[in-house]
């Protein structure tokens, strides 16, 4: 579990909700919780976020789930795309669980942790590389350099 340094700003209610949702979405797996925090810190979204991308898609909610995923998630949960879009924006737990699903799906298909981090962001290799390096920096910043060492 991450302990904030004494000089860190106090968490507001939104931060606490997102934190609780990340913990819940990690299913008790510390490595997965750290991964979701790395994605969250990289994406820096917020509850209600809808950020337009250059390609016309939108990044939604705290973990900035791309709207490209909406039809797939809607089919998976048996709900309308409109409802899924709303939940991705305004329900931080649904957003964190969708992030977990996207990441774990990529991990299952590639068998490679870092490749799965990159796929979370983009299908383009050079964008994946830039992104995974940035996420690794965020994970180290939050959890320390020893986070990647075997226990």
PyMOL commands that set and color helices and strands:
alter all, ss='L'
color gray80, all
select helices_A, chain A and resi 13-25+30-43+67-77+81-90+92-110+113-121+125-143+145-148
alter helices_A, ss='H'
color red, helices_A
select strands_A, chain A and resi 50-52+58-60+65-66
alter strands_A, ss='S'
color yellow, strands_A
deselect
rebuild
show_as cartoon
